[in-house]
Amino acid sequence: MRLAVLTGGGDVPGLNPCIRSITMSAWQRGWDVIGLRRGWEGVLEVDINDPWSLENSAMVLDRDRVRGIDRQGGTILHSSRCDPRNTPEGDQTEKVLDILDALKVDALITMGGDGTLRFSAHLASLGRNVISIPKTMDNDVYGTDYCIGFSTAVTRSVEAINALRTTMASHERIGVIELFGRRSGETALLSGFLSQADRTVIAEVPADIDELLPLLLKDKESNPESYAICIISEGAKLAGSADFADEINKSATNRDGLNIGTQLAREIEARSDERTIVQELAYLMRAGEPDAMDRMVGFAFGALAVQLIEEKRTSNMVCLTDGNYGAVPIGTLLEDTKGVNVSGLYDASQYRASLVQVENMPMFLY
């Protein structure tokens, strides 16, 4: 058996533990493992008629190559954002299939977010042996309660939010801290709750500045150190303002509009006498080594993926549901979207987490 492993989309801590787990689980079965470099984009760059290109398109993964990588962040395979069905050259699915055949791949394990896993489901629909593993610090893949990278992103965010309190207090300002989260506000909601920030604006609920600002002013006034903190999701919107959806899908260097954190800060300063401090945590949320949770889930997801292949249960996505590891059909993520349970976990009038129901909820309250 020859397995291929691929990581696509943004990097997150926990990918390398997963790669190590897949490699070691396969080695115990006497299987070969190769890592495809740079996601789907790297695959498309392979020239199957060039022996050098074929040889250098993949990294041999064995015990020595994966030794110690579980302590590293990012992905040793590197990554890219690419759907082979949508390229300047058109749909290149057939090229991907030809390359997998040339590399003699019996089964493919893909780690990614919505984009990477959608193409993985497409390959499975064509009869290929594929197992997908959900990873995204936004935790927004439908079909699983948890995605690799989420816990570390929250941990990093809480540490940064609490560290920034010293500056907010020293200058007696309102701090606006923007977190990644284009379609889902889960990262912001949980980070805001755990750091006990004053207010949190999530992607699912537009913020009315006429309601939010008085709350922040009251928070600052009632704080003996005279500061307040507002957490906001990257994909959040201000009621009545221009939709920023197209802009947040661009890389930061190609955006024409202001990020939402700066928009909110400017509104605060325009409507009050307060000064603000704006901080985008951005890539710092996904930087560095994984925390204990993401190491554990990475190890478990990797081992489960190999077990499913051994049992001939491909065309599945590994998942965590109600705290239990399992698998769902690989196309499950296509069925719906995932975000914050607003009615159960968020008080939109107060812009705060609201734990209405805790009993019988899974650990991450989803």
N, C-alpha and C positions, 0 to 999 in steps of 0.2 A: 504494500500500500504506500502510495506517495501522496502526502498532503502538501497543499500550498496555503500559506497564511498571508493575509493582506490587511493593511490598516488604511482607512480613508477618512477624509474630512479633517477637522481640527484635532490636534493632539490632545490627549488628556493623561493625567497620571493614572496608572493602573493598566495601561496597554502592555508594558513590558512584563509585568507579572503574568499577564494572560498569555503572552507569547512564550514565556518560559514554561508555563503549565502545559500548554499544548505540546511543546517540544518534548518535555520529559514524559508526558503521558503517552505520546506516540512512540518514543524511544523504548519504553517499557514493553511495548507491543511488537517491537522490531520493525516499525515503520520509518520511512524517510520523511523528512520535513524540509521544505524550502520556504523562504520568505520572499514574497514579491515586493520589489522596492517601489516606493513613491505612489502607492495606491493605484487606482485605475489609470491615472495619467502615465505612470511609469510602465504599466502593462502595454499601453497603446504605443509606447516608444520602441517596443521590441521589434526587431526585424528578424522574422523567422528564417529568412534565407541567409542570415549572417551568423555563423557559429559563435563569433565573439559576442555579438549582441545577445544571443540566447544565454550564453554562459554567464554574462554579467548582469542579466536582468533579474536574477534570483540570488538570494543569500542562503547558503546551506546552514540550516539550524540544527545544531547538535548540542550535546551536553556542555562542551567547552564554550561554544559561542553564546549560550544563554546564561552562563554562570554569572551570578551577581546582577543581572540586568533588572531583577525585580526591585532593586533599590534605586533604580533610575526613573526619572520622569520621562515623558515623551514616548517616542517609539523608535526603536533601533532600525525599523524598516523604513522610516520616514513616511510622509503622507502627502496627499494632494486632494483638492476638491474637483472631482471630475465624474460626470455620468457619461459613459461611452455612447449613449444613445443621443446625446446632445453635444456634438462637437462641430467645429467649423467645416469638417469633412462629412458631416451627417452622422447617421447611425452606424457605429462601428462595432456592434455586437458580434458580428461574424468574425471580425479580426480578433476580438478577445477570445472567442471559442477556439480559433486556430492556434493562438498562442498557448492557451492552456493545453491543447493537444500536443503541440510541439514540445512543451515542457513535461509531458507525460504525467499530468496531474490527474489523480483519481478522485480526489475530493478537495474542496476549497472551503476554507474558514475565513470569513470576512468580519472585520471589526470596524464599525462605523456608526454614524448617525443616520438620519432620515435619508439623505441622498445616497450614501454608499449602500445602505441596506435595501433601498428600492431596486437598485440594479442587481443586487444579489438575489432578490426575489424573482427578478426577470430571468436570470440565468437558471434558477431552479425550475421555473415554468417551462424552460426549454429542455428539461431532462437532466441537467447537470447536478452532481452531488454537492450541495452547498449547505453549510451551517452558518448562520449569522449570529454575531455577538453585539448587542447594543452598547454603544459608548457615546456619551455626550454629557458635558457638565451641565447642560440645560435640563437634562433628565426628561426629555420630551418625546421619546420614542413610544408610540402606542403599542400596548401588548406586554409591557413590563413595568413593574413599579420602580425599578432601579436600573440605571445605566452606569457603566464604569466611568469614573471621573467626577460624579456628582458630589460625593462626600468630601473629596479633597478640595473641590471648588468652594464648597460651603465653609470648610475649615479655614482655607486661605482668606476668604472674605470676612469671616468673623474676626480673625486675628487683625486684619487690616483696618476694619471698622473701629475696633476698640483702640488700636494704636493711634488712629487719626483723632480720637477724642482729645488728646493732649493739645493738638494744634487748634481744633475748634474752640476749646476752652480758653487757650491762651489769647486768642484774638476775638473771643466772644462773637462768633459768627454762626450762621446756619450752614451746616455742611450738607452738600448734595453728593452722594456716592452712587455712581452708576455701575451696575453689574451686568455681565453678559446675560442674555435671555431674550431672544428675538420673538419667539412665539409664546413662550411659557415664562411665567414669573416665579416658578418654584424656587430657583436659586435665590432670588431676591427675598422672597417671602420667608424662607427658612433662615437665611443669613440675618435678615432684619429682626426676626423673632429671637434667635439665639444670642444676638449681640444686644438685644433690647434697645434697638434704635427707636426713635420717637415715632416715625411714620415710614411706611413702605408703600411705594407705588408699583403695581405689577402690570405686566403686559396685557392681562385680560380685562382690566378695568380702567377706562380713561379717567384721568385726574382732572377735577374741576379746581382750578387755581383759586377761585373764590371761596371754596370750601377748605382746600388744603392749607392755604397761606395762614388763615386765622388760627388753625390748629398748631402750625409750626411756631407762630409768634407766641402763642400761649405756652408751648413747650419751652421755648427759650426763656420766657419771662419767669416761669416757675422753677427753672433750673438754677440752683445757687451759683453755678459756674457760668451761667448766662450763655449757653449754646444749645443748639438742637441739631439733630441728624435726621436726614431723610434719605432712605435707600430707594433707588429707582431702577427698574428693569430697562435694559437697552431697547427693548421693543415697546415700551410704554408710550402712551400718547397723552397730550394735554387736550382736554375737551375744547373744541372749537379751533384748534390749530391745524396746520397742514399735516396730512398723513406722511409719516416718515418711513413707511414700510419699504419703499423701493431703495431708500438710502441705506438702511441697515443691512441690506443684502449685498452691498458693495463692500470692498475692503476699505479700511479706514483712510487710506491714502487717496481713494477715488471718490470719497463722499463730497457732495456739493453743499449739503445742508448741515446745520448744527446738530450735534448729538443731543439726545433728549435731556441729559443731565445739565448741559449748558443752557438749553432752552428754559428749563425749570428755574435755574439760578437767575437768569436774566429777568424772568417774570417776577421772581421774588424781589429783586433789587429795584425793578421798575415800579412795583406796587407798594413798597415799604421803604423804611429808612435803613433796613438791615443790609449788611454785607454778607457775601457768601464765599464758601470755598468749594470748588468742584473737583472731584477726584474720580477718574475712570479706573477701576481696578483692571478691567480688560484681561490681557494675557497673563497678568500675574496670578489670576485665578487658576490657570492651568499650568503654571510653571512649577518646576521642582519635583521632588519625589512624591509618590503617592502616600496617603495616610493609611492607617491600619485597615480601614473599611475597604478602600479601593484595592489594596493588596489582596485582601481576603476574597472579595468578589472576583477580581481578576483571576486568581488561582482557581476558584471554583468554576467560573464560566469556561475557562480553558479546558479543564478536566472534563466537564460535562460535554463540551463540544466533541471531544475525541470519543467519549463513551457513546454518544449518539451515532457517530460515524461507524463505530464498531458494531453497533446494533442495527445498522442499515436504516437508521431513522434520519436521513438527510431531509432537506427541504423544511428545516425547522429553525426557529430562532430561540436561543437560550434566554431564559427570563427569570425574574424574581417576582413572585406574586404572593401577597400576604405573608412575606417572610420566608417563603419556600422556593427553592430552586426548581425549575421545570423547563418545559419547552412548549412553544406554540407554533402553529404553521408559519412559515417564513413570510408569507404575505399578510400576516395580521396587521403589521404597521400601516398597510395601505387602507385599512378599513375605517380609521378615524384619526383624530388628533388628540394629543394629551396635553393637559395643562392643569392649572390650579383648580381645585374644587372650591370655587368662590363661595358658594352658599354655606359650606361646612367649615372652611378654614380662613375666611377673610371677611373682615368687617369693612365694607367699601365706604361707609360713612365716616369711619375713623381712620382709614388707611393703615390698618394694623391687622396682624394675624389674629384670628379668633378661633380658639380651640373649642368649638361648640360640642364636639363629640370626640372623646379620646378612647373610651373603652371599646375594645374589639377592633381598633384601628391598627394597621401595621406600624412598625417602628418609625418609619419616616412620615407617618400620618397621611398617606395617600390612599 
